[in-house]
Amino acid sequence: MRIFCPLASGSKGNSILFATPTTKILIDAGISFKQITERLNTLNISVNDIDAVLITHEHADHIRGLDVLSKKTNIPILANTETAKAILESVRVKPNFKIFSTGESFTYGDVDFHPFSIQHDTVDPVAFTLSYDDLKFGVCADLGFVSSLVKMHLKDCDYLYIESNHEPSMVHACSRSYVYKQRVLGRQGHLSNQNCAELLKEISHKGLKHVYLAHLSEECNNPEVALKSSKTSLQSFASNLSIAYQHKVSEPVYF
């Protein structure tokens, strides 16, 4: 089985499955062990088949399941040094860390990974490109600003998982605190629908096969608005565009 599929995406928890016939990886484990197990089962994959968990950063919605996952499976947890240190401050069971260096490529199983820096309010947040069998996958969410580094690494991807978190007018109109609004809208917060559309317009190409719009705010966004914004940027390409959902497994991509 060769599959790329968000299991959960949003402020209540994030996790993505990336699997080849010989290597099965979770990117983040921000939902409970029970939810991870149940959602993997819908794809006919056992949690015991997972070879490693790759962590983007230490916020709870990306590591919530690590305690139980580590206790039950002792699965390798791939993280950079600063993120690993931050995780240790919030978990009860010490994970089986395998440390990578931000900016340096590494191979796990038959998949090549390249972690690169993004702007977010954590110690050393990263996004990733994954390469397998001449295909390139980009996973980039939880960033407040699209840097030239982000654009460089996400070019020429065959598949993308990109943040389209909020509609700015809905953030301003919501009942949340001023501090919350400043964080979400700031350069270390989250990408808006417009930011996402602008990024897609710049990096889209004829070989782009599928785009997931990720980490949609349930309070300050809705799928129809996000899809409409990004469809405009992709109108000259034949890419499939879909939502990475919070409360259910998203439409899988088989490659």
C-alpha positions, 0 to 999 in steps of 0.5 A: 500500500502506498498512501498519503492521508491526513488522519486529523487536521486542526487545533484539536489535533493533527496526524498524517499517515504516509506509507509505502509498501515497506515504511509506514510513518505518522507525521505528528501524533496530536490525537489520542492513541485510541483515535490514532488506532481507530483512524488507522483501522479505517485504512486497514493499517494497525498502529503496530505497523507504524515504523516511526512518528515524525514530529513538527513541533511541540504544541499539544495538538501535535504530540497529545498521543505521544505518552500512550503511544510511547508506553504501548509501542516504544515506537521511534519518535523523530524530532530535532533536538530543541523540540525533543527537549520541549516534549520532555517537559510535557510528557510522562513517558520518555519517548524513544527519540531519534534526533534529526537536524533541521535543514539536513536531509535523512532517510528512514526506511525507503523514504527521504526526508528534508526538514526545513525551518518555518515561522511559528511560536515554538522552539524549532518548528519544521515542515517537511518534504518527503521523497519516494520513488521519484515523487515529492510530497510537501507537508507545511502547516502551522506557520505565520509567514511564507519565507523564501525558504518555504517556497524553495522547498515546496516547489516541484511537489507532486502532492501538498499538505498546506495550511489554510487556517483562517479568513482574516475578517472572521478572526477580527469578528470572532469573540476571542481575545485580542491576544489570540487574534494577534497571535493567529494573524501574526508572523508566527501564527497561522496562514490565512486562506489568502496567504495559502492561495498566494503560495499555491499560485507561486508554486503550482505546476502541471505535475501537481497532483493533489493539494490538501488544505490543512489546519482549518479553524472551526471558528474563523474559517469554513471549507467552502471559503477556503476551497474557493480561495485556493481554487482560483490559484489552481485554475490553470492546473488539473490538481485535485483539491480537498480539505484535511478534516479535523474529526474524520479521516480525509480522502486518501491519496494512493500514489 
